[in-house]
Amino acid sequence: MKQISKILIANRGEIACRIMRTAKKMGILSVAVYSEIDHDSLHVKQADEAFCIGHSELSETYLNIEKIIETAKKAKADAIHPGYGFLAENSMFVKACKDAGIIFIGPDAKAMKLMGNKIEARNFAKKIRIPMTEGVTGTAKELAAAAPKIGFPILLKAAAGGGGKGMRIVHAASELEEAIESTSRQAKAYFGDETVYIEKYIEEPRHIEVQILGDEAGNVIHLFERECSIQRRYQKIIEESPSPTLSPEVRLKMGEAAVRIGKEAGYTSAGTIEFLVDKHLDFYFLEMNTRIQVEHPVTEMVTGIDIVEEQILIASGHQLRIKQEDVRQKGHAIECRIYAEDPSNNFQPSPGNMSLYKEPTVAGIRLDTGVTAGSGIKSAFDPMICKLVVWGEDREEATRVMAGALRDYIIHGIKTNIPFLAALLQSEAFVANRISTRFCDEHLQNIVSGIEAEKEKFPLHVPVAGYLMASLSNSLVAGCEAPNVWQQIGYWRDLIRIRLKADKHEITARVSRSGKNIFDFGISGVAYHCSIDSWSENRMACTIDGHDHVLYVSEDQGNLGYVSTGGFLYSMQRADLLTETVSEASFDSAGNEGGHITSPMPGKVTKINVKPGEEVKKGQVLLTIEAMKMENLITASVPGSIQKVNVKLGQMVETSTVLVDLEKSDK
C-alpha cells in the first residue's frame, strides 16, 4: 500500500473545500494552490498550507502542469487530487505526476486517454457493443461534409472536455462553420485541445448518468444513477437520485453497461458513464467523465458512500471495500446548483461583490461551497456559488425540503438563479416528471414571467417601508447604534419627502412622525404605521400596519439597497444619496445612439469581428467577451458605422468599458 499523508488539491472553490473535508476526516493534510485573485477564497483559508501560483490567467495558474508539480514537490505532498475541470482529465498531467513520483488520485493515463477523450471513448464503447448515437470527427471541412449524412440537428462538442463548454446544437449547414470555430476556440482555451466532433442530436432526451468505482485489482461496481436532465447551456442545474424516469429493468441494464465499460477499460478510481435516454427508455452511451462529478453529492446522500474517500483509498492501493450487492439507494436526493446569473437575461453571468450572504438553516441539508459572506464572485471562473443538496424519504419530500432551503438562502448584491430554481421545482412539469434536456429552453419564459407576476402581487410598501426604517435609523451602518430619525443631523428635519426607486418603480415616501424605532410613513399617498421589533445581522423583524414581517436588508458600498421578503428580492436606491458605483451595464443602452457600446461584465476580449469604417446591421456580432467560462456575443443594438474599436484581442475589460464607438445610421 502507498501511504498518503498530504494531498495537494489542483483546483479551487467548492470542490477543493469538499476534498479537504474528507482529507481532514482521514487525517490527511491538504495543500491549496491559488491565483492572486483567489487569495481571499475559502479553499485557501481551509487548507493546511497554501501556495500562490500566479495572477489570473488559467494557463499560468490552474492549468499550469509544471508549476503545480513544482508546488507539490515544494510542499512535500504525496498525492494530487485534481477535482473536476481544469487538469482533471488531462492525461499529460497524470503522466507528469507519475514521472515526479507523486500519486495521482484518479485513473491512470491510459484509461484517461481512452475514456476522457469523447472520440476515443465512443470508438471504444462501440467496439464493446454499448448502444450509442452516430457521430464523427475530423477537420472543419470533413465535419461539414459529414453533417448532412448524419442529419440535422446535430450536436457539436469539444473532444477533450466536459461541463457543456462550447457545446452547440446546429440546425442547418449554414450555421456549422461559425459553430465549429467557436467550439474549437473554447476547447483550446479550457482543455488545451481544439479537436471537436459531431453526433446526432436526440430530440427530447433525458440525461442520466451512472457513477462507478474501480480498483487496481479489476473490481468495478456502480453506485446507481443520477438524473441530470434539467440543464441550461448544456450544463446541469438540478440533479436527483434515483432517477424518477427509469424502470427497475432499465436501471439494471444501465448499471451493467456502465460496469462493463469500466472493466473493459481497466478503469480505476471514481468515474461517471453518461447516457442519453429517449422517450422509449432506450439508452445511448454519451461519454465518460474520468473524474469526480459536480453532482456526486446526490449519490453520496442516497448511498451513504463518501466517493472522495473511496478515491483516496483506491489511489493508495486498497481494493474496493464495497461489493455491488451491498450498494442500496435509500430515499431521494436533489441537488440545485446556485449560480451568480440572471435567468431573465438568458442566464447572463452576474459577477461582483455580495452585500449580504446568508446560507439556509433548514435541518438536514448539505451545502458544498467555496464562498463566504466576504467573497466576491469573480469573472475569471465559472459562476457557480455552491451546490445545495437535500434528502427526503421520497421525491415529493425532497422537493419540499429543497423549496424551503431555497427560500431561506439570502444573497444580495448580485443576481442569482435561486428564484428560478424555486419556481422550477414547483412547476407542474417538474412535479409530474415531464422533463428533458430542453426543459429550460421550453419553460424559461413562462417561469420568469410567473416569478414577475407573483412579485407584482406582493405589496410593494412592505420592502419599501423596511428599507426606509433600516436606512433612516442607521441600522445599515455596521457598529452604529440606531437613533431615531429626529435624533440625527438637522438635514433630516428638512428632508420630509424621500424619493427612491424600488426595482423599476419610482416611489415618493413621506416621513411624518418618528419615535424610537417607530415610524409613520406616507408611501405613494397611503399612510403606514411601522416599527422595528428587532434587528440582528441584517435581519429585521418589524410590524407594518399591524402585520408582522421578517425582512433581510443590506446596502452595498455604492449606496444601493436590497431587501428580501416574501420570497422576493428588491433593489432600492434613494435619490438623495449619491451612488458611487454603476449597478449594471447594458449591451444596448440608450447611450448606444450616442455612439458607445459597453461591456456587460468583466472579462477578456477573445474575438473582434469589426474594424473602423465598417457598416454593421442591428444584431450583428461585433466582439466576443469571455467571462465565467462562457463566450458572450456583443451585438450592435442599432445599424450604423464603426467609428473606433477601443479594445485589443486578449485585453481584460471591466463592466461598462467602452468597447466600440458606433455611429447610428437610418438604414
N, C-alpha and C positions, 0 to 999 in steps of 0.2 A: 504494500500500500504506500501511496505517496502522502506525506504529511503536509497539510496546508495550514499555515499559521497566520498568513497575511495575504489579503486579496486586494489588488488594485482594480478599481472599477473604471473601465474605459468608457464612461458615459456621464450623464448629468441628470438633474431633475428627479422626477418621482421614481424612475426605475433604479437610479443609483441609491436613493434613500431606502427603497424596498429591499435591495440586495444587502445593504448594510444591516438592515433589521435582522435578517436571517443569519448573517455572518456573526453578529453580536450574540445571537441566541446559541450559536455553535461554538462560541469562544474564540472566534477568528477576528483578527484586526482588519480594518478596512482603510484603504488609501483612496483619496479622491484626486482627480485631475480636473482642472478648470481653466477656462479662458478668463481674461481680465474682466470682461463684462459680467462674469458669473461669480465674482469674488465674494459677494454677499449672499450667495444661494444656499439653500438649506442643505444640499448634499455636501457642501464644503464644511459647513458647521457641524454636521453629524459624523463626519469621518474622523478616524483616529489620527490621520495625517492627511495633508492636502498640499498639492503642488500646482502652481500656475504654469501652463504650457503655451501661453501666447495671448494675443489680444482678442480677436473676434472671428477672424476668417476660419471656417471649418477646416480648410486644407492645412492650416498651420496649427490647429488645436486638436479637436476631437477626431479628425481624420488623418492625423499625422502619426503613422505607424512608428517611425524611427523615434520620435520624441516620446511617445507613450512607452515604448520598450525601454528607453534610457531612464525614464522616470521610475519604472518598475524595478529596474536594477538599483537605482539610487535608493529607493525605499526598501530594498531587500524583500520585495514581495515574492511569494512562492507561486502565485497564480494571478491570472487576469480574467475578470468577468466582463464581457462586452455589453451586457444588457441587450437592448434592441436598437435597431437603426445604426447609424454611423458605421463602425467596423464590424458589427456583429455577424455579418455574413460575407466577410472578406477572407477568402482562403489564403491570401498572401499574408494577412495578419496572423492567421493560425500558424503558418509556417515560420513567421518571424518569431513568434512566441516559442515554438519548438526549438528553433536554432539558438535562442537565448537561454534555453533551459528553464523556461517558465511554463507552468501548466496553463493551458487554455481551457476555460470552463465552457465547454461546448463540444460539438462534433469535431472529428479530425478533418484535415484539409481535403482529403479525398472525398469523403461523404459530403462535405460542404460544397465542394466544387461541382459534384454531381447533382445534388438536390437544391442547392442555393441558387443556381442559375436556372431560370424558368425554362429555357430551351432544352438544356441537358436533362432537367427533371422530367419534362414532357416526353422526351425520347425514351428515357428510362422507364417511365410508367407505362408507355405504350408497349415497350418490349415485354413487360411482365403482365400485360393484358389487363391493365386498370382502365376503365372507361374514361374517355376524355373527348373534348371538342376538337375539331380540326384547327390547326394553327401552322404558322410558317415564320421563318426569319430570313434575313438577307439584307442586301443593300436597299436603299430607298427605291431604286428602280425595280429591283426584284419584288419588293413588297407591293409596289404599285401594280405590278403585273399579276401578282398572286391574289390580291384582294378581291377582284371581281369573281374569281373562280370560287373563293370561299363563300362570297355573297355578303352584301351589306345588309345590316350594320355589322361592323367588325369592332373588336376591342384591341387597342394599341397599348403595349406595355413596355416598361424597361425590363430588360432581361435579367439584370443583376440585383434588383431591389424589390421593395415591397412598400406597404403603407399607402398605396394608391398614388405614389409620387409619379406625375407625368402621365398617368393613365387617361386615355381618351376613348370615347365612343365615336367612331367615324361612320357617318351615314351615307356618304357619297364620295366618289373618286375625286371630286373637285376639292374636298377637304383634306385629302390624305397627305399631300406634300408638306403643308404647314404643320399638320399634326405630328408627322414623323420628326420634323425639325425640332419642334418644341419638346417632345418626349425624349429625344436623343440628348438635347441640351440639359434637361433636368436630370436624366440618368447619369450623365457625366458629372454634374455638379454634386449629386447626392451619393452616388455609388461608385464613382470613378470608372464607369464602363458605359459607353454611349450606345451599346447594342440594344436594339428594340426588336419586338416581334409582334405579330398579329394573330388573333384567333377569332373564331366565330362567336358572335355575341348572342347569348341565350336570352330571349325575351322573358321578363318577369321571373328572374331566377331567385332562389334562396341561396344565401351564402352560409354554409355550415362547415365547421372545421373540427378535426379530431386531434386531441392532444395525445402525444406519445412520449414514452420514456424508453431509452435503450441503454444497455451497459456494454462493457468491453467483452463480456462473455457471450454476447449474442442474444441476450434476453431482451425482448421488446414487449411492452404492454401499452394499452391505450387507457386514458382516463376519461373516456366518453367524449361527448361533443359539446360544442358551443354554437348557438345560432347567432350569426352576426349580420343579418340581412339589412338592418337599419343603418344606412350609410349616407354620407354626403361627400361629394367629390371622391368617391371610391374609398373613403376612409370611414371605418366603423365608428358609430357614436353610441350605440346601445348594443350590448351583448347579453345573452342569457344562457343558462344551462339548468336543466336539459332543454333541448330544442322542443318547442311546442308543436313542431311540424312532423317530426319523424314517427313512423310506426316502430314498434319493437323489432320487427323483421328488418327494416331498412337500417335502423340503428346498429343492429348486429352486423349486417353486411358492411356498413361503412367502417365500423371499428376493425373488422377483419381485414379490409382493404388497406387501412392505414398501417396496421401492424405488419402486413405483408410488405408494404413499401419499405418500412423501417428495417425489417430483417434482410430483405434483398439488398438494400443499400449499405448494410453493415453500420447502421446509424447508432451513435451513442449520444447521450445527453437528452435534453428536452427538445422536442420539435413538434411542429404542427402541420398536419396534412389538410389542405383546404380543398373543399369540393363545392361545385355548384349543383343545386338540386332543382329540377324542373317541377312543373305542376303535377306531373305523374309520379313524383318521388323517385325518378331516375336520377342517379348522381354521376357527376363527371369530375375527374381529377382536374384541379385548377393549378395548384403549385404547392411547394413545401416551404415553410419558413424554418430555417435551420438555426433557431434561436428561441429564446423565451418570447412570448407574445405579450402585447399590451394588455390583452383581455384575460390573461392567465388567472387573475383572482377569482373569477366566477367558477372556474374548475376547482380551485382550492376550497372555495366555500361549500361546494356540494360533495366533494370527495374527502375533505379533511387532510389532503396531502399538500405539504409545502414543496412546491415544484423547484424553487431555488435551492432548497436544502438537498433535494434529490440530485440536482445538477452538480452540486459541490461534491457530494459523496461519490457520484459516478466518475467525476474527474479525478478523484482520489484513488480510484481503482476498485471501489466497492461494487459488488453485484447488487442488482435491484433487491430491495428489502420487501417488495410488494409483489404478489402474484396476481394474475389477471382476475382470478375468481374472488380475490379479496377487495377489489375495487367496486364501490357502490355509489350511486347517485342518491343523495338524501336531500329532499326539499327542492327549492328552486332559488337560484341566484340571478340577480340582474346587475349589470354594470352600466353606468352612464359616464361618458367622458365629458368632463366640464371644460369647455373651450372659451378662450377670450376671442369672441367673434360675434358678428351681428347677423343672425338668420334672416332678418327682414331686408338685409342688403346682400343677399346671396352668400351669406356666411363670410362676409368680409372680415379678416382678422382685426382684432382691436387691441394692439399692444399699448402699454402705458403703465402708469402707477395707480395702485388701488388706494382710495381714500378710506376704505373700510373692507376688512376681510374677516368674516365670521363663519367658521365651519359649523355644520349642523351638529346638534347634540342628541339626536334621536338614538335610542338604545339599539345596539346590535349591528351598527353599520361599520363598514371598513372604508377608510379614506387613504388612498395612496397618492401622495402629493410631494412636490418639491418646492412648494410655495408657502410663505408665511405672510403675516399681516404687513410686514415691511418690504415684501418683494415687489419688484416690477416685472411685468410681462414683457419680455424682450423680443424685438422684431427679428432677431437673427435665428430664432428657433421656432419649433412647432408651437402653435398657440394653446396646447393643452395645459390646463391649470391643474387638474387632478383626475383621478378615477374614483367615482363614488360607487360603492358596491354594497348591496343589501342581500339578505337571505330571508326566505319565508317558507312555511310548510308547503305552499304551492304557489303557482304563478300569480294568482289573484292577491294573495297576502304579500308577496314580494313587491308587486306593483304598488300596493297601498303604502307599504313602508317607504319605498323609494319616493313616492309623491310627497310624503311628509318630510323626508330628508331634504328634498329639493326646496320645499317651502321654507325650510329652516336654514338654507345656505344663502348668506347675505354677502354680496360683493358690490362695492361702489367704485366709481371712477373709470371703469372700462365697461364695454358691453360684453355680455356672456350669453351662452345658449341655454341657461338654466330655465327661463320661462318657456322656451321652445320645447325642451325635454319634458317638462312637467305637463304641458298641453298634449304632447305626442303620446305620452304614456296613458293619458285619459281619453285619447281618441277612440272612436268606435272601431276603426280599422285595426289598431294595435290590440285592443282588448279581444277582438274576435280573431286575431292572428291572421288577418288578411294583409300580409306584408310581403315585400320583395326588396331587392336592392334598389328598386326605383321608387321606394316609398317617399323619400324626401322630395324627389323631383315632382312627384304626383300630388303630394299633400302639403307642400311648403306654404303655398299662398293661402290655402284655407286655414292652416294652423296659425300663421302670422296674423291673418285678418281676424280670426277668432280671439286671439290674445288682445288685439287692439280694441275689439268690440267689448270684451269683458272689462277692459281697463276703463273705457269710456263710461261704463255704467257705475264705476266706483266713485263715490262722492269726492270731488277734487278738493273740497275745502279741508278734508282731513289731512292729507300730506302738506297742504299749504299752511294750515294752522300749526301743525307740528314743526315744520321748518322755521316758521316765524318765531315760535316760542323758543326753540333752541338757539336761533340766531340772535334774537333780541336779549336773551338772558345770558349771552356769552357762553352757553353750555358747549359750543363747538370749539372753544379755545381751551386747549389742554392745560390742566392745572389751575384754571381760573374758577373762583367761586362764582356763583350765579346771582349777581344782584338783579333786582328788577329793573325794568326799562327806565323808570323815572330816577333811579339812583345813578344812572350813567351820565355822561357828559351832556351839557346843555344842548348839544347838537340834536339829541333825540327829542327834546321838547318842541323843536321846530318841525321835526320830521313826523308829522301826524299821519301822512299818507305814504305808503311804500308801494312802489311799482316793482313787480317781479314777473319772471317768465317761469311757468310751471310746465315742463315739456314744451308743447307748442302753443300753450295758452298764455295770453297776456292778462295778468291779474293786477287789480288795484286793491290794496288792503289798507284799512284804517285802524290805527291803534287808538281806541277811545278811552280805555282805562286799564290800569295795571296795579296789582298788589304783588306780594311776594309769591312768585311762581303762578300768578293768576293774571289772565289777560282777557280783555274784551276786544274782539276783532270785528270789523266790518269787512267781509270778503265778497267782492263783486256785489256790494249793496245789501248783503244779508248779514245779520248780527249773529255772532257765536261767542258763547261764554266758555273759556278754556282754562285748564290748569295742568301744570306738570306735577304728577304724583310722585314719580321717582325718575332718576337719571343715573345710568351707570354704563360706562364704556360704550357710548353711542346708542344705548338702548333707552328709549323714553317710554314710560308708562304715563298716559295722560287721559284727561277727561275732556271731551269736546261736546258741549251741549247735552251733558248728562250721559253720554255714551263713552265707555272705556275703550281705549285703543292702545296698542303697542306698536311703536314705530322705531326704526333704526335710521339715525340721521348722521350725516357726515358732511364734511366740506373739504375740498382739495386746496392746494396751495394757490390756485388761481381764483379762489372765492366762488367756485362752482359748488352748489349744494346738491345733495342726494338724499332721498327719503324712500325707505322700503316700508310698505304697509299693504295689507290686503292681498299679499302675493304679487304686488307690482312694484316696480322701481320708477321713481320720478326724479327728473333733474330739475334743479332750482337755481335761478340766478336773479339776484336783486339788482335792480337798475341803479341803485345808489351806491353800490360797491364796485370798485374797479376790478375788472378781470385781467389777470396778468398773463394768462395762457390762452392759446387758441384751443377750443374744445374739439373742433372737428374740421377736417379738410374735405374737400369735395372734388370729384372728377370734373364736374361741370357746374361750378358755382356761377353766380351772376357775374363774377369778375372775368369769366372767360370772354365775355363780349368786349371787355376792355383789353383783352389780349393775353391773359395768364391762364395756364393750365398747371395746377399744383399737384404734388404727390399726396395721395390719401393716407399715407402711412410711412414710417421709416423703412428703408430697405435699400437694395442695391440695384442699379441700372444694369440689366443683362442684355438688353437689345434696344437699338434705336432704329426705327423704321423710316424716319423722315429727315430731310435736310432743308436749310433755309431756301426760300423761294418756291418750295413745292406746294401745289394746291392739294387740299385734302377734303374729303367728304365727311359729313356728320357720321359718327360711329366708326370711322377708320382708326385702326390701331396705330398709335404714334410711338409708344415705347412699351417696354416690359419692365416692371419692377418686381424683383424677387424679395419676398418677405415671408417669414414664418413658414418656410418650406413650400411656398406657393408662388406661382407666376401670376402677377396681376397685370392685366392689359389696360394701359392708359389710352383712352379713346378721345377723339375730337367730339365735343358736345355740339359744335356748330360747324358748318362748312366754312372754309377760309384758306388763308395762305400762311405758311410757316415763316415767321419773321426771324426767329432765333431759337436755336437749341441750346439751353443753358447748362446741360449736364453732359458728362462723358461716360463711355462704356466702363462699367466696373465701379462707378462713383457711388458712394453711400449718400443717401439723401434723407432728410428729415421730413416730418409732417409739415405740409404747406410749402415745401421747397418749390420754387417756380421751375418747372421742367422745360416748358416750351412757351414761347410768345407766339400767339396766333392772331392774325387779323381776320375778323369775320367778313365773309362775303355774302352777297344776297343770292348766290346760286343754290 
